[in-house]
Amino acid sequence: MSIIVKNLSKQFGNFKALDDVSLEVPSGSLLALLGPSGSGKTTLLRIIAGLENADSGQVRYENEDVTQQSPKDREVGFVFQHYALFRHMTVFENVAFGMRVRHRPKAEINDRVHELLHLVRLEGLHQRYPSQLSGGQRQRVALARALAVKPRMLLLDEPFGALDAKVRQELRQWLRQLHDEIHLTTVFVTHDQEEAFEVADRVVVMNKGHIEQSGTPQEVFDHPATPFVMDFLGNVNVFHGRVENGMAMMGALNIAYPDYPHAESRNATAYVRPHELDIGHAPFGTSSLKARVMQVNPAGSVAKVRVFSEEFGLALNVDLNLERYAELKLKPDDVVYVAARRVRVFMPPSADYSI
């Protein structure tokens, strides 16, 4: 079942949480709403669920207008960050709760609960209480409870936010596997880009009540539509300069830039990810930045190098593969030259050019 949101707006006092937001979630997909705190992602999720009312706009499930429907009538499964399990109930009773409220037959409840506990890998724990479970297990009970009533879709608000890094990683993989088994249209909120990119089929990046970009994880990462998306998706190096006559001039980095062939100079900002920079002991042709190594940290599969250009007062982060790092034998205070393999240039108001 697809979800269609049209022109949603929502204001809390003087704070505009959503401003004319439109979005379509394809049937059977797993979509991540990604953005910083205050971007509107949780408000959008709660309006889709019926837990908040929009000031204007429309929510549709397939061809059905559900804008005025109650959460109960919308038949969605909602999972909160902090589980919201009933502490005085066993795992079995927690999962069965929604079905009991709907007065389902006892045999049906028993079969459905055991089916779900198998699905979420919690067989044999049905008589335990939430206090006897790990955080990851409690979150899986919450998911099973949401699925018990056979919802039309599944909505999750920061489902792994209260868990430590290792458990988060395990549950991310598990959620993706679960989705591939049940193919239920799913929307989840997160501020963690790694989580969104690892789990989701599509990613929607939000900022200040607007959608900045929507697409597959690869589309969003490789072709960021705005400076905000570029900056939000991990560590980036920022260069300020200008474009004119087919060239982007960012300090010592002068790069052919055919997208702007005009003679009139325009201010521009270039963004380069750390792995898109290279370092050498000699200049890279006529376009490289002289700098001094400040810090070297071989970390896992890459060596993280921080350099500083005294001429431009600019600190840069560079990620080198270990082979390149071993070849260069870098150490603090080495004089080096930095060049960019790929630069993304943005000119006001919102033009995007990639070189």
VMD Tcl script that draws the C-alpha trace (Angstrom):
set ca {
  {0.00 0.00 0.00}
  {1.47 3.34 -1.06}
  {1.40 6.50 1.07}
  {0.78 9.84 -0.63}
  {1.27 13.13 1.23}
  {0.16 16.35 -0.47}
  {0.98 19.90 0.61}
  {1.15 19.18 4.34}
  {1.78 22.12 6.68}
  {1.92 22.10 10.48}
  {2.72 24.85 12.93}
  {3.28 24.68 16.70}
  {2.90 28.24 18.00}
  {5.45 30.29 16.08}
  {7.41 27.21 14.99}
  {6.66 25.92 11.48}
  {7.30 22.17 11.69}
  {6.18 21.38 8.13}
  {5.87 23.79 5.23}
  {3.93 22.54 2.18}
  {5.47 19.04 2.17}
  {4.56 16.52 -0.56}
  {5.85 12.97 -0.70}
  {5.02 9.54 -2.11}
  {6.09 6.27 -0.49}
  {5.87 3.44 -3.04}
  {3.96 0.33 -2.02}
  {6.16 -2.27 -0.35}
  {9.16 0.06 0.00}
  {11.24 0.89 3.04}
  {11.72 4.66 3.21}
  {13.87 6.64 5.66}
  {13.05 10.19 6.77}
  {16.50 11.59 7.50}
  {17.42 14.93 9.02}
  {18.60 16.81 12.12}
  {16.47 17.51 15.17}
  {13.73 20.00 14.35}
  {13.68 19.18 10.63}
  {10.05 17.96 10.75}
  {10.60 14.25 10.15}
  {8.86 13.01 13.32}
  {5.96 15.44 12.83}
  {5.51 14.13 9.28}
  {5.55 10.52 10.52}
  {2.99 11.26 13.26}
  {0.67 12.99 10.77}
  {0.92 9.97 8.45}
  {-0.05 7.80 11.45}
  {-2.88 10.09 12.54}
  {-1.21 10.91 15.87}
  {-1.02 14.59 14.84}
  {-3.40 16.64 12.71}
  {-2.02 18.77 9.90}
  {-3.06 22.42 9.61}
  {-3.51 21.86 5.87}
  {-2.83 19.21 3.27}
  {-3.85 15.63 2.63}
  {-2.74 12.09 3.50}
  {-3.79 9.19 1.28}
  {-3.25 5.46 1.58}
  {-3.41 4.33 -2.06}
  {-6.64 5.97 -3.29}
  {-8.19 6.42 0.16}
  {-8.17 9.84 1.81}
  {-7.35 9.20 5.49}
  {-6.63 12.81 6.48}
  {-9.51 12.94 8.95}
  {-9.34 9.31 10.13}
  {-8.33 8.35 13.67}
  {-5.11 6.36 14.24}
  {-7.21 3.26 15.04}
  {-9.09 3.47 11.75}
  {-5.88 3.93 9.76}
  {-4.63 0.49 10.87}
  {-0.94 1.36 11.07}
  {1.72 -0.24 13.23}
  {3.71 2.40 15.13}
  {6.99 1.72 16.96}
  {8.45 4.31 19.33}
  {12.10 4.87 20.24}
  {11.62 3.83 23.86}
  {9.64 0.64 23.19}
  {6.57 1.65 25.27}
  {6.13 -1.96 26.43}
  {3.84 -2.81 29.34}
  {6.25 -3.67 32.15}
  {3.72 -5.77 34.08}
  {2.97 -7.96 31.05}
  {4.98 -10.86 29.66}
  {6.40 -10.81 26.15}
  {3.45 -12.91 25.00}
  {0.88 -10.54 26.52}
  {2.64 -7.47 25.14}
  {2.51 -8.85 21.61}
  {-1.07 -10.08 22.08}
  {-2.36 -6.79 23.51}
  {-3.68 -5.24 20.29}
  {-5.40 -8.45 19.28}
  {-7.08 -8.80 22.69}
  {-8.38 -5.22 22.46}
  {-9.90 -6.19 19.11}
  {-11.46 -9.30 20.71}
  {-9.75 -11.80 18.43}
  {-10.30 -15.51 19.23}
  {-7.90 -17.04 21.74}
  {-6.58 -19.66 19.30}
  {-5.91 -16.99 16.66}
  {-4.03 -14.86 19.20}
  {-1.91 -17.80 20.32}
  {-0.97 -18.76 16.77}
  {-0.25 -15.17 15.69}
  {1.93 -14.37 18.71}
  {4.07 -17.49 18.31}
  {4.35 -16.83 14.56}
  {5.61 -13.31 15.25}
  {8.02 -14.33 18.00}
  {9.54 -16.74 15.49}
  {9.69 -13.97 12.89}
  {11.52 -11.58 15.25}
  {13.84 -14.35 16.54}
  {12.46 -14.41 20.11}
  {11.16 -17.96 20.31}
  {11.18 -19.33 23.84}
  {11.10 -15.91 25.53}
  {7.31 -15.52 25.60}
  {7.05 -15.83 29.40}
  {9.70 -13.23 30.21}
  {8.98 -9.68 31.29}
  {10.51 -6.60 29.58}
  {12.91 -6.08 32.52}
  {14.39 -9.50 31.76}
  {15.25 -8.60 28.16}
  {18.08 -6.68 26.54}
  {17.37 -3.36 24.79}
  {17.54 -5.02 21.39}
  {15.14 -7.75 22.45}
  {12.68 -5.19 23.85}
  {12.70 -3.31 20.57}
  {11.96 -6.52 18.66}
  {9.02 -7.20 21.01}
  {7.75 -3.69 20.18}
  {8.00 -4.49 16.47}
  {6.19 -7.80 16.94}
  {3.41 -6.02 18.85}
  {3.05 -3.48 16.02}
  {2.82 -6.30 13.46}
  {0.37 -8.41 15.48}
  {-2.73 -6.57 14.28}
  {-1.68 -6.99 10.62}
  {-1.27 -3.26 9.94}
  {-1.52 -1.76 6.49}
  {1.93 -0.19 7.00}
  {4.67 0.09 9.59}
  {5.91 3.43 10.97}
  {8.98 3.66 13.22}
  {10.21 6.76 15.07}
  {13.97 6.54 15.78}
  {13.53 2.81 16.49}
  {17.15 2.19 17.48}
  {18.02 5.57 18.98}
  {18.14 4.33 22.59}
  {20.52 1.45 21.86}
  {24.31 1.21 21.84}
  {26.25 1.16 18.56}
  {26.77 -2.60 18.30}
  {23.12 -3.43 18.97}
  {22.02 -0.70 16.54}
  {24.13 -2.29 13.83}
  {22.68 -5.74 14.47}
  {19.10 -4.47 14.51}
  {19.57 -2.47 11.32}
  {20.56 -5.63 9.48}
  {17.71 -7.52 11.11}
  {15.12 -4.87 10.14}
  {16.25 -5.01 6.52}
  {15.96 -8.81 6.52}
  {12.54 -8.60 8.18}
  {11.31 -6.14 5.56}
  {12.52 -8.39 2.76}
  {10.45 -11.21 4.28}
  {7.17 -9.34 4.84}
  {7.33 -6.55 2.18}
  {5.21 -4.21 4.30}
  {5.34 -0.54 3.33}
  {7.58 0.94 6.03}
  {8.65 4.47 6.96}
  {11.22 5.11 9.65}
  {12.66 8.28 11.12}
  {16.36 8.63 11.84}
  {19.04 11.30 12.19}
  {21.76 8.72 11.44}
  {22.74 8.78 7.75}
  {24.59 5.46 7.98}
  {21.44 3.85 9.34}
  {19.27 5.32 6.60}
  {21.65 4.36 3.80}
  {22.14 0.81 5.06}
  {18.47 -0.03 5.59}
  {16.29 2.03 3.25}
  {15.26 1.64 -0.39}
  {14.68 5.39 -0.56}
  {15.91 8.29 1.56}
  {14.16 11.62 2.11}
  {16.41 14.33 3.56}
  {14.51 16.98 5.54}
  {15.54 20.37 6.88}
  {13.51 23.11 8.57}
  {10.15 21.64 7.56}
  {11.09 21.11 3.92}
  {12.22 18.16 1.84}
  {15.70 18.93 0.54}
  {16.06 15.78 -1.57}
  {14.44 12.41 -2.17}
  {15.96 9.41 -3.95}
  {17.78 6.13 -3.58}
  {20.67 6.12 -1.09}
  {23.16 6.13 -3.97}
  {21.43 9.00 -5.76}
  {21.35 11.14 -2.63}
  {24.97 10.42 -1.69}
  {26.49 10.73 -5.17}
  {24.37 13.64 -6.38}
  {23.42 15.85 -3.41}
  {20.88 18.41 -4.56}
  {21.73 21.21 -2.11}
  {24.63 22.39 0.07}
  {22.65 21.26 3.12}
  {22.44 17.67 1.85}
  {26.13 17.67 0.95}
  {27.11 18.97 4.38}
  {24.67 16.78 6.32}
  {25.82 13.53 4.74}
  {29.05 13.22 6.68}
  {32.30 15.12 6.95}
  {33.07 17.49 4.08}
  {35.74 20.04 3.26}
  {34.39 23.43 2.19}
  {36.11 25.83 -0.21}
  {34.86 29.35 -0.96}
  {35.72 31.02 -4.25}
  {34.23 31.97 -7.60}
  {33.43 30.66 -11.05}
  {34.04 32.41 -14.36}
  {35.05 31.62 -17.95}
  {34.72 27.89 -17.52}
  {36.89 27.72 -14.40}
  {36.16 27.18 -10.70}
  {38.75 29.03 -8.63}
  {38.85 27.91 -5.02}
  {42.03 29.35 -3.59}
  {44.89 27.33 -5.06}
  {42.49 24.79 -6.56}
  {41.69 25.93 -10.09}
  {39.53 23.40 -11.88}
  {38.06 23.29 -15.38}
  {34.36 24.01 -15.00}
  {32.53 24.01 -18.34}
  {29.09 24.29 -16.71}
  {29.69 28.02 -16.24}
  {31.33 29.45 -19.39}
  {30.30 33.07 -18.73}
  {32.73 35.93 -18.18}
  {30.74 37.39 -15.29}
  {32.31 36.19 -12.01}
  {29.95 34.53 -9.52}
  {30.54 33.51 -5.94}
  {30.51 29.76 -5.42}
  {31.15 27.18 -2.73}
  {32.82 23.85 -3.39}
  {32.41 20.73 -1.27}
  {34.87 17.84 -1.28}
  {34.55 14.68 0.80}
  {37.71 13.52 2.60}
  {38.11 10.43 0.39}
  {37.92 12.63 -2.71}
  {41.17 14.43 -1.81}
  {44.66 13.13 -2.47}
  {47.98 14.04 -0.87}
  {51.47 14.00 -2.37}
  {54.95 15.19 -1.51}
  {55.09 17.16 -4.79}
  {52.55 19.47 -6.46}
  {49.80 17.94 -8.60}
  {50.27 19.96 -11.80}
  {49.11 23.57 -11.53}
  {46.19 22.96 -9.18}
  {47.12 21.83 -5.70}
  {47.19 23.32 -2.25}
  {50.38 23.47 -0.19}
  {49.78 22.40 3.40}
  {51.40 20.94 6.49}
  {50.42 17.66 8.13}
  {48.93 18.28 11.57}
  {47.73 14.81 12.55}
  {47.76 11.27 11.17}
  {45.42 8.60 12.48}
  {45.35 5.16 10.81}
  {41.80 4.12 11.70}
  {40.47 0.81 10.45}
  {40.45 0.61 6.66}
  {41.60 4.21 6.11}
  {44.19 6.62 7.42}
  {42.66 9.91 8.48}
  {45.00 12.82 7.83}
  {44.42 16.41 8.93}
  {46.40 19.14 7.18}
  {46.53 22.92 7.43}
  {47.19 25.47 4.69}
  {48.81 28.54 6.26}
  {48.37 30.56 3.03}
  {44.57 30.20 3.09}
  {44.02 29.53 6.81}
  {42.26 26.33 5.85}
  {42.20 22.98 7.68}
  {41.33 19.90 5.61}
  {40.47 16.30 6.39}
  {41.79 13.67 4.00}
  {41.00 9.94 4.01}
  {43.68 7.74 2.40}
  {43.51 4.03 1.77}
  {46.16 2.15 3.72}
  {48.19 1.35 0.61}
  {48.51 5.03 -0.29}
  {49.25 5.90 3.34}
  {52.07 3.30 3.50}
  {53.49 4.67 0.24}
  {53.60 8.27 1.49}
  {54.91 7.51 5.03}
  {53.29 10.69 6.33}
  {54.17 12.16 9.69}
  {53.28 15.39 11.52}
  {54.92 18.58 10.15}
  {55.50 17.10 6.69}
  {54.95 19.62 3.90}
  {52.49 18.15 1.40}
  {50.31 19.10 -1.54}
  {46.56 18.41 -1.69}
  {44.50 17.94 -4.84}
  {40.83 17.17 -5.40}
  {39.64 14.21 -7.47}
  {36.03 15.38 -7.40}
  {34.47 18.71 -6.49}
  {30.81 19.63 -6.15}
  {30.13 23.30 -6.76}
  {27.05 25.17 -5.61}
  {26.16 28.68 -6.70}
  {23.37 30.70 -5.08}
  {20.48 30.34 -4.97}
  {20.38 26.57 -5.56}
  {22.18 25.60 -8.77}
  {24.17 22.38 -8.44}
  {27.13 21.47 -10.61}
  {29.42 18.47 -10.16}
  {32.92 18.19 -11.65}
}
mol new
graphics top color blue
foreach p $ca { graphics top sphere $p radius 0.5 }
foreach p [lrange $ca 0 end-1] q [lrange $ca 1 end] { graphics top cylinder $p $q radius 0.2 }
display resetview
